[in-house]
Amino acid sequence: MECCNEASVLTVEDAQEKIVDAIEFKNKTEIVQLDIAGGRYLAEDIFAPFDTPFCDNSAMDGFGFIHDDFKRHSEFKEVGESLAGHPFRGSIKSGECIRIMTGATVPEGIDTVVMREKVTVQGKRIQVHSTPQAGQNIRLKGEDIKEGQVVLKKNKKINAADIAIMATFGMREVNVYQPVTIAIFSTGDEIISVNKTKAPGLIYDSNKPMLIHLLKASGFNILDLGIIPDDKKAIETAIKKAEDADAIITSGGVSVGDADFTTEVLKEQGDIDFWKLAIKPGKPFAFGHVGATPFFGLPGNPVSALLTCQILAIPGLLKLSGSSTIYPQWLTATLTTSLKKRPGRTDYQRGVYSINEQGQLSVASSGAQGSALLMSVCKANCLIRLPKDSEDVAEGVSVEVLPFAFIPGL
């Protein structure tokens, strides 16, 4: 991998491209039960084995007629009924009709259903108030899906509607890609876990729990290697264990020129680039491979770690997973407050968006934007992306926003 010198600065777009291009899709599959397939990625196209609906059926509770009869009759004799799961078995003649329920099979010969509210019922005599349109209130065979049609494409992330489609076709299991497992650890003698007692000079590890939640919500399995002290041998051992995973993520100690043991071990054991990125927050970032395992070194400040994980690491991990969608969809919103911005870095500010009665999006800053200020994220419901070369942005200008609803875990 081509190494970046200390003076070089990569744009976000260049970094994303380098990461995604350098990662190879894992491409290992397994068969799982349908009821646990949600959130997994399809390893094959799903074809419809039959039409849906599989027969003509009624869209309403009402009565079924032969439409040509309305030229001669306004009153009809009810001769039977068709219920969901219990179809009418006979046939009808001119001047006759059947009672029919929503979802019930429309028998041969009947081509129109009139809803119950549009008729008058006197015993078995059914009077129709006005002539209906031919074919009214009938769902046609194959109207939704045709036999042989591709209903779900390979590499799609399975959601609730996909589960419903496959269950409709009687599928009990499905072929999916194996989930990606990410090894994650923190380093530093000053870092302690939240179940330890705090002492002077020690800080609680907030990055690892935060990143684990974000990664799990995105569908990845986690190999938590804990907190590793500032000891070269311990770090070497952790890196060795991490190679059993599909990817490795750490935070902190990846600034260009850092002389800690993590950087030293990575330079010895891996092919790692230590980048300066034109991104705010999150300038220091490392990416490469330890053996064949992709490695992501995130900045130490919590907001920087969160943002670079979402913007840079997760797209690469989604490619590794087999996802057909790597980058989230950004929307456009109108600023209701001005934003401070210096040219030179793509800025991901935290914001609060809202939607008015006309469906238009507006957005305001969530407050102070420092890279160590987690409250800027806690108060926010979206990211605001300001281009690398832009300056201060005035109220009323359109900007790009990414709702946290589009980011699993936020």
Residue pairs with C-beta under 8 A, 6 or more apart in sequence:
1 22
1 271
1 273
1 288
1 289
2 273
3 273
4 10
4 273
4 274
4 275
4 276
6 256
6 257
6 276
8 275
8 276
9 276
9 277
9 278
10 18
10 275
10 276
10 277
10 278
11 277
11 278
11 346
11 388
12 277
12 278
12 279
12 311
12 312
12 346
12 388
15 275
15 277
15 279
15 285
15 287
15 312
16 311
16 312
16 315
16 327
18 287
19 287
19 312
19 313
19 315
19 316
20 315
20 316
20 319
20 326
22 287
22 288
22 289
22 294
22 316
23 294
23 316
23 319
23 320
24 320
25 319
25 320
25 322
26 177
26 178
26 180
26 246
26 320
26 321
26 322
27 177
27 322
28 177
28 178
29 43
29 175
29 176
29 177
29 178
30 175
30 176
30 177
30 178
31 173
31 174
31 175
31 176
32 40
32 173
32 174
32 176
33 172
33 173
34 163
34 166
34 167
34 171
34 172
34 173
34 174
35 163
37 158
37 163
37 166
37 173
37 174
37 176
38 158
38 159
38 160
38 163
39 157
39 158
39 219
40 157
40 158
40 174
40 176
40 177
40 179
40 219
41 155
41 156
41 157
41 158
41 176
41 177
41 321
41 322
41 323
41 324
42 152
42 153
42 154
42 155
42 156
42 158
42 174
42 175
42 176
42 177
43 154
43 175
43 176
43 177
43 322
44 154
44 175
45 150
45 152
45 153
45 154
46 150
46 151
46 152
46 165
46 166
46 169
46 171
46 174
47 148
47 149
47 150
47 151
48 145
48 146
48 147
48 148
48 149
48 151
48 169
49 147
49 169
49 170
50 147
50 169
51 141
51 142
51 145
51 146
51 147
52 142
52 144
52 145
52 168
52 169
53 139
53 140
53 141
53 142
53 143
53 144
54 141
55 105
55 106
55 141
56 105
56 106
56 138
56 139
56 140
56 141
57 103
57 104
57 105
57 106
57 138
57 139
58 64
58 82
58 100
58 101
58 102
58 103
58 104
58 106
58 113
58 137
58 138
58 139
59 102
59 113
59 137
59 138
59 139
60 102
60 113
60 115
60 116
60 137
61 100
61 101
61 102
61 115
61 116
62 99
62 100
62 113
62 114
62 115
62 116
62 118
62 119
62 137
63 76
63 78
63 97
63 98
63 99
63 100
63 113
63 114
63 116
63 119
63 126
64 82
64 97
64 98
64 99
64 100
64 106
64 107
64 110
64 112
64 113
65 76
65 97
65 110
65 111
65 112
65 113
65 114
65 128
65 132
66 92
66 94
66 109
66 110
66 111
66 112
67 111
67 112
67 132
67 134
67 135
69 76
69 94
69 95
70 128
70 131
70 132
72 94
72 95
73 94
73 95
74 127
74 128
75 125
75 126
75 127
75 128
76 95
76 96
76 97
76 125
76 126
76 127
76 128
77 95
77 96
77 97
77 124
77 125
77 126
78 96
78 97
78 98
78 99
78 124
78 125
78 126
79 90
79 92
79 96
79 97
79 98
79 124
80 88
80 90
80 92
80 98
80 99
81 88
81 98
81 99
81 100
81 101
82 88
82 98
82 99
82 100
82 101
82 104
82 105
82 106
82 107
83 101
83 104
84 101
84 102
84 103
84 104
85 104
86 104
87 104
87 105
87 107
88 98
88 100
88 105
88 107
89 107
90 107
91 107
91 108
91 109
92 98
92 107
92 109
92 110
97 110
97 126
98 107
98 110
100 106
100 110
100 113
106 113
106 138
111 134
111 135
111 138
112 132
112 133
112 134
112 135
112 136
112 137
112 138
113 136
113 137
113 138
114 128
114 132
114 136
114 137
115 137
118 128
118 129
118 130
118 132
119 126
119 127
119 128
119 129
120 126
120 127
120 129
121 127
145 151
151 165
152 158
152 162
152 165
152 166
153 324
154 324
155 322
155 323
155 324
156 162
156 324
157 219
157 323
157 324
157 325
158 174
158 176
166 174
177 321
177 322
179 219
179 220
179 221
179 321
180 219
180 220
180 221
180 246
180 247
180 317
180 320
180 321
181 220
181 221
181 222
181 223
181 245
181 246
181 247
182 215
182 220
182 221
182 222
182 223
182 245
182 246
182 247
182 248
182 249
182 317
183 223
183 225
183 241
183 242
183 243
183 244
183 245
183 247
183 248
183 249
184 208
184 211
184 212
184 215
184 222
184 223
184 224
184 225
184 248
184 249
184 250
185 208
185 224
185 225
185 226
185 227
185 228
185 238
185 242
185 250
186 205
186 207
186 208
186 226
186 227
186 228
186 250
186 251
186 252
187 227
187 228
187 229
187 230
187 235
187 250
187 252
187 253
187 260
187 261
187 262
188 227
188 229
188 230
188 252
188 253
189 229
189 230
190 201
190 202
190 203
191 202
191 203
191 204
191 205
191 227
192 198
192 202
192 203
192 204
192 205
192 227
193 204
193 205
193 226
193 227
194 204
194 205
194 209
196 202
198 204
205 227
206 302
206 374
207 251
207 252
207 298
207 300
207 302
207 305
208 224
208 227
208 251
210 302
210 305
210 306
211 249
211 251
211 298
211 305
211 306
211 309
212 222
212 224
213 409
214 306
214 309
214 310
214 314
214 408
214 409
214 410
215 222
215 249
215 309
215 314
215 317
215 409
216 222
216 409
217 408
217 409
217 410
218 314
218 317
218 318
218 408
218 409
219 321
219 408
220 317
220 321
223 241
223 242
223 244
223 245
225 238
225 241
225 242
228 234
228 235
228 238
230 260
230 261
231 261
232 261
232 264
232 265
235 261
235 262
235 265
236 265
236 269
239 248
239 265
239 266
239 269
239 270
239 290
242 248
242 290
242 293
243 290
243 291
243 293
245 293
246 293
246 294
246 320
247 293
247 294
247 295
247 296
247 316
247 317
247 320
248 290
248 293
248 294
248 295
248 296
249 295
249 296
249 297
249 298
249 309
249 313
250 262
250 295
250 296
250 297
250 298
251 297
251 298
251 299
251 300
251 305
252 298
252 299
252 300
252 305
253 260
253 262
253 263
253 297
253 300
254 262
254 263
254 274
254 284
254 285
254 286
254 297
254 298
254 299
255 274
255 284
255 299
256 274
256 275
256 276
256 284
258 274
262 297
263 274
266 272
266 286
266 288
266 290
266 295
266 297
269 290
269 291
270 288
270 289
270 290
270 291
270 295
271 288
271 289
272 286
272 287
272 288
272 289
272 290
272 295
272 297
273 286
273 287
273 288
274 284
274 286
274 297
275 284
275 285
275 286
275 287
276 283
276 284
277 283
277 284
277 285
277 308
277 345
278 344
278 345
278 346
278 388
279 285
279 307
279 308
279 311
279 345
279 346
279 347
279 348
280 345
280 346
280 347
280 348
280 371
281 299
281 301
281 303
281 304
281 307
281 348
281 369
281 370
281 371
282 298
282 299
282 301
282 304
282 305
282 307
282 308
282 311
282 371
283 299
283 304
283 345
284 299
285 296
285 297
285 298
285 299
285 308
285 312
286 295
286 296
286 297
287 294
287 295
287 296
287 297
287 312
287 316
288 294
288 295
289 295
294 316
294 317
294 320
296 309
296 312
296 313
296 316
298 304
298 305
298 308
298 309
298 313
299 305
299 308
299 371
301 371
301 372
302 371
302 372
302 374
303 350
303 370
303 371
303 372
303 373
303 374
303 376
303 377
304 371
306 377
307 348
307 383
310 407
310 410
311 348
315 326
315 327
318 325
318 326
319 326
328 402
328 406
328 407
329 402
329 406
330 385
330 400
330 401
330 402
331 361
331 400
331 401
331 402
331 403
332 361
332 398
332 399
332 400
332 401
333 353
333 361
333 362
333 363
333 382
333 398
333 399
333 400
333 401
334 360
334 361
334 362
334 363
334 396
334 397
334 398
334 399
335 362
335 363
335 364
335 393
335 394
335 395
335 396
335 397
335 398
335 399
336 362
336 363
336 364
336 395
337 364
337 365
337 395
338 392
338 393
338 394
338 395
339 349
339 365
339 384
339 386
339 392
339 393
339 399
340 392
341 347
341 386
341 390
341 391
341 392
341 393
342 391
343 388
343 389
343 390
343 391
344 388
344 389
345 388
346 385
346 386
346 387
346 388
347 385
347 386
347 390
348 383
348 384
348 385
348 386
349 365
349 366
349 369
349 383
349 384
349 386
350 365
350 366
350 367
350 369
350 376
350 377
350 379
350 380
350 382
350 383
350 384
351 363
351 364
351 365
351 366
351 380
351 381
351 382
351 383
351 384
351 401
352 363
352 364
352 365
352 366
352 379
352 380
352 381
352 382
353 361
353 362
353 363
353 381
353 382
353 401
353 403
354 361
354 362
354 363
355 361
355 362
356 362
361 401
363 382
363 384
363 399
363 401
365 384
366 376
366 377
366 379
366 380
367 373
367 375
367 376
367 379
368 375
368 376
369 376
370 376
377 410
380 404
381 403
381 404
381 405
382 401
382 402
382 403
382 404
383 401
383 402
383 404
384 399
384 400
384 401
385 399
385 400
385 401
385 402
386 393
386 399
393 399
404 410
